[in-house]
């Protein structure tokens, strides 16, 4: 893995060009262009706020976020868009760029890396909006909890790189991976505290083993970190945070290992 990371770093200029090309191609035929990366999560957040915050009146279950549910849900949606888009696009990172992969003399890891980094750029573009919404609801405070943001970004980046390497290589040999991934991401959206607080799961009547299994999802701790930036009381507990760290590092190692093992077969297939 160290060798692969070093190879990618030595070709960082090629990686930067690939990211810029992907972003340019994605928005070149659009009137609003890059603003779509902001409009889409805001629109989705508005829908969930209307359904759960207005129609169903879930405010009484939100604790510290009872009076600022729009910020609560939008902060989760922006982080989720990074996950969803990165996984979806990274799965096809090799199959969709076969000609470049077989002609460019760069590490093949560069291509799934580029998809994750490109979607991260879209997340960063949305941070000013989150800050404005947080100021509006009086949830922007300065303290140790702000360190939760770089930690959340680091863990999510680690997780997504591992998944990108794993899924992109498997998808070349098993094309069903793409459909399977879309199904799993839908499941993960509702199995992660994005539109509801973790406390609803912890205080529910579900069996203890179900709650323990739920908290083993690395995204649970990561999204709690994203929330802790605006709601310090949402900072994940030791067990949840440990599951996120171990899960993210485990997927990173597994992704590099599978990618390296399958690389000869992948190149032959491409």
N, C-alpha and C positions, 0 to 999 in steps of 0.2 A: 504494500500500500504506500509506503514511504517513497519507493521508486516511482510509482504512478503519480503521486502528488507532485514530486519534483519535476517529472516530465511535463505535467500540465502547467506548472509554474513557469518553466522555461519557455513554454509556448503561450504565455499569457497574452501576447499581442494578437495572436491568431484567435484566441478565445474572445478577446475584446471585440475584434472585427465580426466574429460570428454573432455575438450578442447584439451588436449594433445593426447587423444585417437582418436578423430575425425581427427586431423591433420595427425596423423600417418596412419590411415586407408585411408585417402584421397590420400596420395602420396606413399603408400607402394609398389604398383606394377608399379611405374613409374621410368624410368631411370633418368630423370632430377629431379624428386621429387619436392621439394618446389620451384624450379626455375620456374615451370609452373605458379605460382602465379604472377611472374614478366613478363614472356614471353608473356602471353596472353594479358594483358592490353597494353604492348608495341606494339604488333603486331596490335591490334585494332587501337591504336593511329596512327600507321604508315599508315594504310589504310585510315583513315579519313584525315590525313595530305595530302596524295597523291591525294585524290579525291577533297577535298575542298581547300587545300592550293596550289596544283600544277595545276590540271586540270581546276578547276573553278576559281582559282586565287582570293580567298575571302580576301586576305590580306588587301585590301583597306577598308574593313568593320570592321577590328579588332582593330582599335585604337592603344593603347599601345602595343598590342600583334602582330602587323602587321609583325614585323621582327622576331618573336619567336613563330610562330604558333605551332610547334611541342611541345614546353613546355606548351603552352596554352591548347592544346587538351589532352596531356598525363596527366597533372595534374587533369583534369576533369575525364578522364577515370579511373585512379587509385581510385579516390573517389567513382566513380559510381560502380566499381567492388565490392567494399565493400557493397554498397547498394543492388545491384542485387543479389550477392551470399548470403548475409545474409537473405534477404527476401525469396529467393527460398529455401534455406536449412531450415530456421526456420519454414516455412509453414509445413514441414514434420517432424519437430523435435519430435512430440509426436507419430504420426502414425508409424514412422520408428524405434522407440525405445520402443515399447509397453512392451516388457518383462522386460527391465530395470526399466521402470516407475512403474510397478506393483510389483516389488520385492525390489527395493532400497528404503530405508527410508530417502529420501531427498525431499525437496520442489520441486514440479513439475515445478516451474518456472526455475529451474536450466537448464533444457534441452533446451528451446529456448534461454536462456541467453548464453549458451555455444556456440551456432551457431553464434550469433552476435559477441562474443568475439573472436572466432576463425578466422572469416573473418577480424576482426580488426587487428589481428596479421599479416595477409597477407598485409594489407594496410601499416602497420608500416614497413614491410620488403621492401616496395617499395620507402619509403621516401629517402633513400640514392641515388637512381637513379634520383629522381626528383631534388635533390640538385645538382647532377653532371650536369644534363641538364640545370638547372638554371644558374650555373656557366659558362657553355659553352656559353650561350646567354647573359651573363652579367646581369641577372635578380635577382641575390641573393644580397640583401641589408639588412642592419640591422636597425631596427627601431620599432616603435610601431605596425606596420602592422603585425609583426610576431606573435603577440598575437591573430591574427585571426585564426591561426591553432588550438590551444587548444580549442578555442571557437567553431570552426566548428566541431571538434571531439566530444566535449561534446554534442552539439545539435544533431548531427547525431546519436550518440550513444543513446541518449534519444529517438529520433524518432524511431530508429530501434528496441529498446527493446519493445516499445509500440506496434509496428507492429508485432513483433515476437510473443508476448503474444496473441495478438488478432487473428492473422491468424492461429497460431498453434492450438489453442483451437477450432476455428471454423472449421478447416479442418478435425478434427476428426469426427464431426457430419455431415458436408457437404463436401463431397469429390470434389465437383466442385470448391471449393475455390482454389485448386492448379492450375487448368487451368485458372481460372479467374485472379489469381495473375500474371501468366506469361504474360497475355494480358496487364494488367495494367502496369507492369514494362516496357514493350516495349513502351507504350504510354508515361510514365514518362520520358524515356530517351530523347525523342524529345521535351517534355514539360518542360525541365530543361536546363538551359544554360551550356551545357557540351561541345559541339563541336562548339558553336557559342556564342558570347557575349550577355549579357542582353540588351545592348544598341540597338541591332538590333530589338528587340521586342519593346522596348520603343519608338524608332524612326519610327516604321512601321506605315502603314496607317490603321491598325486594329482599330476597335471601342474601345473607352476608357474602356467600361465594360469588354471587352475581355482581355485587358492588366491588368486591376485590378484583374480579376479572375486568370490570369496567375501568378501574383505576390503573390497570396494567397497560392500558392504551397510552403510548408515549405522548400522543397529542393532548391528552387531558392536562398533564402538568405543563406542557408548553403553552396551551391556551390560557391556563390560569396565570402564567407569567405575563402574557400579553394583557390580561385583565388587571393584574396587580399594578400596572403602570398608572391606571386611573382609579382603581379601587384597591388600596393597600391590603384590605382585609381578605382579598381573594388570593393572596400569595399562597402557593401550594404547600401542603405539608411535606414533611421529610420523605414519607413513603411514596407519595405521588411524584415528587420531584426526582427521587431516586429511580423510579420506574421510567421516567422520561429520559434521564441521562443514560441509563443502561440500555434502554430500548433504542435510542438514537445511535449510540456508539455500536451496538450490536448490528443494526441494519447497515451502518456504514461499512463495517468490516465484511459483512455478508455480501454487500453489493460489490465491493472491490474484488472479493474472492471469486464470486460467480462470474463477474465480467471478465476477469483474467482467464478463468477456466474455459469459458465459452468463446473467447475472442477468435481462435482459429476457425471454429465452426461458423461463427457469425460472418467472418470475412469470406469464407467459402460460399455461404448462402447469399451474401450480397453481390 
